[in-house]
């Protein structure tokens, strides 16, 4: 069976993950199903291009097309480059830091019955603390997403803010995807996934089911994990504080008000200020119990959670600064 689908994989300095990704693309049967597999090397400075070229020696490797960018322009534009050069009527986007389960190809055949679909993310929580923390926090924040995915659901314009979104594994037609880019009038978005998928969901509901899954992991080095969190500040502010003032906006406003009250009382009424500060620290510590499934997990995740909250707070401040200096998003 052959599907009129182009696989698009944007990548930047992720050569160490490419071999596992390619092995599972072949082993899962996906390579035999699709028209072509486009790697967009977004200006990598490691040996990304050489690793991809080495895959072409296999039979399925003949479907590989390598598009090398001279400069790193970001995932948002890299995906667009891949979509524009694709020959397939439909597109399947994959991140570099993923591997595909053995039944991915067969499940993908069923997924193609839908106009758009998004993979569920599967993470090995035993592999590292970063995996455990990412999975547990997302299971808590998006608990409805995980629950409803067991039976399957569509993300549409009505329920869009309720569920998790991402293009780690995402399928849609080439026309739908490029029309979504045109929706933003050539603007380069800070938060590329959320507004883009929202523009798609407004016209074409996105199917999600637990059976169509992809194995993913966050960055595994401490500095890289926090760097990525730091980088996401501007995109978080762009969407959640500027273009869409939903639950995150309300939470941040309450947190900001509490910080201001604490700082003010620390100056004028130090005794009460210390009280407010201690309450905040206690709340931060106890919040780990919301997603930890055991005392052992609580102890393991607590130090990382505190650091993550601090970095996230400063990244949001940075995000506000970055967004104030750029042109506002005009969909």
QUIKA-V171494 format. One record per backbone hydrogen bond with DSSP energy under -1.0 kcal/mol. CO is the residue of the C=O (numbers start at 1). NH is the residue of the N-H. Records with the same first field share a line. If there is no record, write none. Layout:
# QUIKA-V171494
CO = NH / NH
This chain:
# QUIKA-V171494
3 = 5
4 = 90
5 = 35 / 36
6 = 92
7 = 38
8 = 94
9 = 40
11 = 42
14 = 17
17 = 21
18 = 22
19 = 23
20 = 24
21 = 25
22 = 26
23 = 27
24 = 28
25 = 31
26 = 29
30 = 33 / 34
33 = 3
36 = 7
37 = 65
38 = 9
39 = 67
40 = 11
41 = 43 / 69
47 = 51
48 = 52
49 = 53
50 = 54
52 = 55
53 = 56
55 = 58
59 = 62
60 = 63
61 = 64
63 = 37
65 = 39
67 = 41
74 = 78
75 = 79
76 = 80
77 = 81
78 = 82
79 = 83
80 = 84
81 = 85
89 = 174
90 = 6
91 = 172
92 = 8
93 = 170
96 = 98
97 = 217
99 = 215
101 = 104
103 = 107
104 = 108
105 = 109
106 = 110
107 = 111
108 = 112
110 = 113
111 = 114
116 = 207
117 = 171
120 = 214
122 = 216
123 = 125
124 = 127
128 = 132
129 = 133
130 = 134
131 = 135
132 = 136
133 = 137
134 = 138
135 = 139
136 = 140
137 = 141
138 = 142
140 = 143
142 = 146
143 = 147
144 = 148
145 = 149
147 = 150
148 = 152
149 = 210
153 = 208
155 = 206
159 = 162
168 = 95
169 = 119
170 = 93
171 = 117
172 = 91
173 = 177
174 = 178
175 = 179
176 = 180
177 = 181
178 = 182
179 = 183
181 = 184
182 = 185
184 = 187
190 = 192
193 = 197
194 = 198
195 = 199
196 = 200
197 = 201
198 = 202
200 = 203 / 204
206 = 155
207 = 118
208 = 153
211 = 213
212 = 120
214 = 122
215 = 99
221 = 225
222 = 226
223 = 227
224 = 228
225 = 229
226 = 230
227 = 231
228 = 232
230 = 233
232 = 236
233 = 237
234 = 238
235 = 239
236 = 240
237 = 241 / 242
238 = 243
239 = 244
244 = 246
246 = 250
247 = 251
248 = 252
249 = 253
250 = 254
251 = 255
252 = 256
253 = 257
254 = 258
255 = 259
256 = 260
257 = 261
258 = 262
259 = 263
260 = 264
261 = 265
262 = 266
263 = 267
264 = 268
265 = 269
269 = 273
270 = 274
271 = 275
272 = 276
273 = 277
274 = 278
275 = 279
276 = 280
277 = 281
278 = 282
279 = 283
280 = 284
281 = 285
282 = 286
283 = 287
285 = 288
286 = 289
287 = 290
288 = 291 / 292
294 = 298
295 = 299
296 = 300
297 = 301
298 = 302
301 = 305
302 = 306
303 = 307
304 = 308
305 = 309
306 = 310
307 = 311
308 = 312
309 = 313
310 = 314
311 = 315
312 = 316
313 = 317
314 = 318
315 = 319
316 = 320
317 = 321
318 = 322
319 = 323
320 = 324
